[in-house]
Amino acid sequence: MALILNIETATPVLSLALSQDGKVLEARENDTQNSHAEQITVLIEEMMKSAGKSFDDLHAVAASKGPGSYTGLRIGVSTAKGICYAKNIPLIAISTLQSMALGMSMNSDAGENTVFCPMIDARRMEVYDAVYDKDNKVIRDVEPTIVDEKTYQKPLEKNKVIFGGNGAAKCKEVISSENAIFMDDFHPSARFMAPLSEKAFQTNQFEDVAYFEPFYLKAYIAGKPKVKGLYS
């Protein structure tokens, strides 16, 4: 009877879900720009209260580990670590793209020859993506991809490929195959993490609370402040 708090902060959508035995009891989402840090603890407390649960009832916290927004992932993972440390409970890390692929499969009538390609915007025509089959098994693992008309040519020759996420929207005009299907307005959700975090809990797939870091995929490069004379 595992009660797990699921935290998804990899994109501009802040998503939270409280699940028990892999089933969602309560969920909260907020898509206000740059508000993750301000809203996350408020919404967690509101959600726990609404479900009639306390932090002492939690068996684990699951955090979306990325890839995705550097700042968003830091906020989500830091919050998860803080709760785990305070309550002495395990930390679970869930692949952002895997949980997206699971959500995409849950929201589609996929046939045998259908695969799922979740995409997260990585600026310009680059995305973080992966490919999963209808059983949520990895066909191609996570990588940064520059998208053009030939990028997904091979999988599109043999399969229906369902694309989803904020990276898919900008690729829609470039990918023109009849086998390409786009799930408009699909985004990562903590709801989709619930079955994966329950499985991880039951198989003791836990992270080191002190040393775990999100999967950024790319190194973070801070921009230089625009202060005259600060840099030559």
N, C-alpha and C positions, 0 to 999 in steps of 0.2 A: 504493500500500500504506500508507494513512494509519492510524497507531495513535493513537487519541484517547481521552482520559480524559473521561468524561461525569459531571457533578456536578449532582444535583437536590436542592435544599434548600428549596423554596418552601413546603412544608407540614411538619407534624410528622414525616413520614417522611423520614429521610436515606437517599438512594439514590445508588449509584455504579455505573458500568459502564465497563469497558475494552473498546473496540471496535476492530476492524480491518476496513477496507473496509466499514463499516456493519454488521458482524456482531459480536455480543457474545461476547467471550472469557471474561470473568469479571464477576461483579456482586456487590454487597454492599448490604444494607439494614438499617436500624435504626430502630425506631419508639419508642425510649425517649424520654419527654418531656424537652425542654430539654437534649438531649445532643449536638446537632450540633457545637458547638465542641469538645467533649471527644473525640468519636468520629471526626470526619471524616479527620484525617490518619492516625490509627491504622488505619482501615479501608482507606484508599487504599494505604498501604504494604503491608498484608496482602494486598490484592487484586493489586497489582503483583507481589509476590513469588510468589504462587500461580500467576500467569500466566507466570512466568519472564521478566518484563520489568523494565527499569529506567526511571527517569525520563528518562535520556538517549535512550531508544528512542521517546519520545513525539514526535508531529508537531504536536499541538495539544491544548488543553484546551477543552472545551465546558461552559458553565455555564447552567443554567436561569435565565432573566432575569426571570421573574415574569409576571404578578402573583402575589402571595402574601405570606407572612410577612416583615415588614420585617427582623427579626433573622435569620431563616433565609436569606434572599436575600443579606444582607450577608456572612454566614459563607461561603456557597458561592462567591460572586463573589470575595471577598477571597482565598480559598484558590486559586481558579483563577488569579487575577492573580499571586499569589506564585509559583506554579509556572511560569507563562508568562514572567514577568520573569527568574526564575533560569535558565531553560533557553533563553531567547530563542526561544520558539515562539509561534504565533498563539493568540489568544483568540477563541472562537466563542460567540455568545449565541443560545440557543434559547428560543422562546416556550414557557412552561410549559403554556399551554392548547393550543397546537398539538401538542405532543408527547403530551399527554393524549388529544387527539382521535385521533391516530394509534394510540395504544395501544388505545383503545376500538374502533376499526375493526378492528384486528388480532385482537381478542378477541370479535368478533361476526360473525354471518352477515348482513351488511347488504345489503338489496335496493336497487334503484334509487331508491326514494322514502324513503330513510333518511338522516337527518342526525344529527350528533353535537354535543351541548352539554356540554362539560366545565365543571365548576363548582368554584370554590374558596371556601370559607367566608370571608365578610367581616363576620361577626357579625350578630346579630339575624336578620332575614329578607333580608339583602343578600348577594349573591354576586358574585364576579368570574367572568364567563362570556364565551363566544363560541360561534359556530355554524360547523361545518365540514361539507362534503359527504364522501362516501365516498372521494374522492380526496385528502382532506386540504386542500382549497381553502377559503379563507375565504368564508363566506356573510354572516356578521355579525361584525365585528371585536370585539376585547376591550373590555368596558365593565363598570362596576359596575351591578348590577341589583337592584332591590327586587322580590322574588318574591311574587306573589299568584296567585289562580286564573286571572287573565286575561293574565298576563305572556307566556306562550308560545302564546296562543290561535291566532294566525295560522299559525305554522309547523306546529302540531299538526293544523290542519284539512287540510293537504295532504300531510303527511309523518309517518312514524314518527320520533320524536325520541328518541334514546338519551341519557340523562343520566348523568353519572358524576362522581365526586370527592366530597370531604368536604362540599361545598356542596349536593350533590344529596340527601343523606340527610335534611336538615331540610326540604327542599322536597317530599318524597315525598307527604306528606299533603295538601299544598295543590294539587298538579298532579294532576288526576283523569281526564284524557283517556285513552281506550283506546289512543291512539297514543303515549302516553308509556311509555317503557321505562327502567327504572332498573338500572344496573349496580352492585349492592351491593358494598361493600368495595373499590371501585376507587380507586386513588390514583396520583399521578404517580410515574413510575419512570424512572431514568436509562436503562433498557433501551430505552424508547421514543424517547429522544433520538438513539440511534445512527444510524439512517438519515438523520435531519435534519442531524446534525453532519457526517456524511460528505459529504452534498450541499453543505453550506456550505463545507467544506474544498476540495472540487473546484472550486467557483466563486469561491474567494477572498473569501468573505463573512466578513471578520475585523473585530474591534473594536479600538479604541485601548486598549491595556492600561492606560495611565496614567489615562485620562479616562472610561472606560466606567462607567456606573452602572446598577444594576438598574431594571427597570420596575415601580415601586411602585404605579402607577395612582392612589393617593391619597397625599397628604403624610402623613409620619409625625408623630403628635402624642404627645409624651411625657406620661405621667401625672405629676401632682404628687405628690411624696413626702408621706406622711402624718405629718409632723412638726409637733407643736403649736407655733403661733406663727411658723412659717416663712413662711406666707402670710396676708395679712389677709383 
